[in-house]
C-alpha cells in the first residue's frame, strides 16, 4: 500500500510543477488559482511522502519520488507546454526510468 502512496506522491509532484507552469502563463485571479493549486498539491505530495517512508527506506523512497516527479515533469513539458522532445532528453528520461525501476527491484 505504501508503494501506491509513494507513486501518488510522485504524481502530486508532477501536479505542482504543472500548476507552476500554468501560473506562469496566467494573469490575475487565474494565476492566483494556479498558485493555490501549487501549494495544495505540494503539501499533499509531502504528506504522502512522509506516510510512505514509514515503511519504505528513505534512501529508496526519495529517489523514486523525485524520479517520478522528474519524469512526469519532462513529459508534461513536452506534451502540454510544447518543449522540445530531443533524442538526448528522451534518452536521459529512459535512463531515469531504468534507475527508478532498479531501485524498486533492490
N, C-alpha and C positions, 0 to 999 in steps of 0.2 A: 504494500500500500504506500509506503514512504517513497518508493521509486516513482510511483504515479504522481505523488505530491511534488516531488522534485522536478518531474517533467512539466507539470503545470506551472511551477515557479519559474522555470526557464522560459516557458511560453509567455508568462507575465512580463518577463524581462524584454521579450520582443515587443510586447504590447506597450511598454513605457517608451521604448525607442520610437515606435510608430507614432505615439502621441506627440513626442517631441518634434518629429518630422512634420506632422500636420500642423502643430502650433507655429512652427517656423513660417509656414505658408499662409497662416491665417492672420486676421487683424481683429481688434475689438473684442467683443464678447465671445466670438468663436474661438479666438486664441485662448481666452481665459478657460473656456470649457476643456480645450485640449490640455492645458496645463494642469487643471484639476484632475483630469483623467490620468495624466502622468503621475501625479502624487498618489492617487488611489491605487493604481496598478503597481507602482513601485513598492508601496507599503505591503500590498498583498504578496508580491514576489518575495520580499524579505521575510515576511511572516511564514510563508510556506517553506522557504529555505530553512528557516530556524526549526520548523517542525520536522523536516526531513532529516536534518543532521542529528536528531535524537537517536536514530538507529543506523544511519549511513555515515561512515567516516568522513570527516570534513575534507580530508585530502582527496577524496573521491567526489563527494557531493559538489564542492565548489567548482572544480574544473568542469564537471558535467553541466552544472547550472550556467556557468559563463559560456561554455561551448554551445549550448542550445541557444542562448541569447545572441551570441556572435553569428552563428549560422543563420538563425531566423532574421536577424537584423540585416545581414547582407542580402538575403533573399527578398525581404521587404523592400530594401533599397532598389534592387533590380526590378522587381515586379510592380511596385507601387510608385516609386519615386524616379523611375527611368534612369537609374545609374547604370553604367556600362557593365556588361557581363563578359569580361575579357577571359581569355584562356587562363591566365595566371590567377585571377580572382577565383574562378571555379575550381582550379587545381588545388589551391590552398584551402578552400572550403571543404573539398573532398578529403584532404589530409586531416582537417579538423574533425570531420565526421568520423573518420577512421580512428582518430585518437580517443574520441569520446566513447566509441564502441569498445575500444581496447581497455579503457579504464573500467567500463562496466563489467567486462569479462574477467578482470583480475581482481 
